[in-house]
Amino acid sequence: KGFLFFFPLSLSSSANATPEFEGRGGEELGTEIANTLYRVFSSEGSVDLKSLCINPREHCWVLYVDVLLLECGGNLFDAISIAVKAALFNTRIPKVRVLEDEEGSKEIELSDDPYDCIRLNVDDVPCIVTLSKIGYRHVVDATLQEEACSLASLLIAVTSKGALTCMKKIGKGSLDPESIFEMMETGKRVGKALHIALQKILDEEESLGTTRQKVGFLG
């Protein structure tokens, strides 16, 4: 059946992230990451799309995710997926009313109260775990040196409940079925622990309220 993807995602990278990004060097990697994340987050059930509906079959909210890569090193897919889930957790959707006059024309009215909003349920939003195959073993969160020794890696998108929603092999090397199964089991276990740690941090930050230290360009 038809399925509405809940946000377009774009990625840009700074030339300072790595010398490979000078000029147009970062476009290929940016496209690969954006396409992979599209597959990961477009799986049905990641986000309750009904919460983005304003007027059935006519109006809905569209969430745009823009990723700026400032430094390149380690598992980019993992870090970006964590950042996307954290951003969705902090997203607030303003409440609106649809008013219809006697002639049948509809008008959307936005609430004047900035705190009159709804939150997205991110319980089923997956995080990515990258497992790099080195010899007969595999490692999680590989260092640059470990990545240089790996010919193939497996990206696994895992929900907080340990459900696998997407998987992709990267690299020129091959993976045998037994290695893939072992990497999937490791990815599920690590993914569940990652979700728990991330949610703990998000809850702690939210509990600080207005006393939370603001960082970043808009801090």
N, C-alpha and C positions, 0 to 999 in steps of 0.2 A: 504494500500500500504506500501511498505518498507520504513523504516525511520532510518536514521543514527543518533545514539546518539553522541552528539558533544564533550563530554569529559568523560573519566573515572574519578571517584572520589574516593579518599581514605582518611580515617580518622584515626589518631593515637592520643593517649592521654597520657599526662604525669602523672606519679604516684603521682606527687605533686598536681594534680588538686583536688583530693579527695581520702581519704583512701580506698574507694571502688575500685580504679583503680590499687592498688598494685598487683604485679604479672600479671596475665592474666585477672584481673577483668574488665579492660576497653574494652576488645575485643568485648564482647557482645553488649555493648552500641554503640561502634564504628561501628559495623556491622549494627545495627538497624538504626543509623543516616545515614550511607552511602546509605543503601537501600531506605530509605525514600527520601533522596535528589535525588537519581537516578530517582525515580518516579516523583518528582516535576520538575526537570530540563529536563527530557527527553520528556516532552509534546511537540508535534509538534507545531512550531511557537514561542517557547521561544527565539530561536536564528535563524537568517537567515543562514541556513546551506550552502546556495550557496556561501556565502562569504568565506567559508572555503575550497571551491573546487579549486584545482590547475589544474587538468586535468580530465575532466569528465570520471567517471568509472575507473580511474586509480590511481590518487593521490589526497590526501586532507590533510589539516591540522587537527591534533588531539590535543585538549587542555586537559592537565592534571591538575586536581585540587587536591592539597594535603592540608588537614586540620590538624593542630596540636592543640589539646585541652589542654590549659595550666591551666585553672581554670574551675571548674564545679559549677554552681549555676545559677538558673533562667532558662529561656527558651533557651536551647542550639540550638534547631532547628531554632529559629528566628534569633539568633545572627549569626549562620553559614550561613544562607541564605543571610543575609545582606552582610556578608564578601565576599561571592561568587559573588554577583552582583557587589560589588565595585571592586573586582579583575578583573572581565570581562570588566568592564567599562574602566579600566586602561590597558587592554591588547591591544597590537599592533601586527598585523599580517604582517610580511615582504612581500613585493611584489616580485613575482617571474615570470619568463618568461619560457615558454616551447618551446625549440628549436628542430626542427625536421630536420634531414639530408636527403640526397637523398635516403638513404636506408630505411627510415621510422623509424629509431630508434630515440627516444626522450630523450632530456637531459634538466634537470631543472636548470635554472640559477637564483641565488639569487642576488638581488640588493646589491651593495656595500655601498649604502647610508643607514645608520641606521635609518634615518628619512623617508625613502621611504617605507611607510607602510599604512595599512588600519586599521580602527577601527571596532569593533563589535557594532552592534545596540542592546542595552540592554533594549530598551523600553518595550519589552514584557517579560523580565526575571522576574519571580515572586519572591516575598518575602513571608516568612511564618509568620503567626500570630497564636500564641498558645492561646487558650481560655480554662481556667480551670473551671469546674463546681463545685460550692460550694453551697450545699443546693439547693435552687430554683433559684440561681443567677449564673452568670459566671463572671470571671475577666480576664483581659488581662495583660500579663507580670506579672504573679504571683510571689510573693516572696517565699522563702523557707518555711515560715510558712504557707502561703496560699496553696502551693503545698501539704503540709502534710495533709491539710484538704480536699483536692480534691481527689475523687476516679476515675474521668474520665476527660480527656481533649480532645480537638479537634484541630488538626493541619489543618490550611487552607492556601493554597498557592494562593496568590492574585497578579494580575498584576497591573501595574500603572493605568490602566483604570478601575480597580475594577472587572475584570473578574476572576472567580474562576477556577483554573486549576487542583487542586488536593485537596483531603481531606482525613484525616486519624484520627481515634479515637485511643487514647492510654489510658492505665489504665484499671483496672479490673472492674470498675463500668459501669453502663449503662446510656444511654442518650435517653430520649424520643423524638419523632419527633418534638414536639413544641420547645424544648430546642435547638435541632440541627438547626432548622430554625432561631431562634433568634441569635444563636452563629455565623451562617453563615453571617447574615446581619451585625452583629457587626464586624466580621472579615474583610468583604469587606470594611467597612467604615474606620476601623483602618489601613488596608493595603494600601489604597489609600493615607492616610495621611503619612504613613511611607515612601512610595515611594517619595513623595514630599520632605520630610525632608532629605532623603538620597541623592536625586539628587541635592538639594541645597548645601549640604556639598561637594559633589564630584565636582560640578561646581566651588565652591569657592576655593577648593584646586588646581584645574587645572589652575585657573586664576592666581595663584601665580607663576606658571612656575618654574624656577630654584631657586627662592627664598623660595620655600616651605621647611619647616623644615622636614628633613628626620628622621624617627624613625624606630626602629626595628633592627633585626639582621644584615640586609644588609644596614643600614643607613650610 
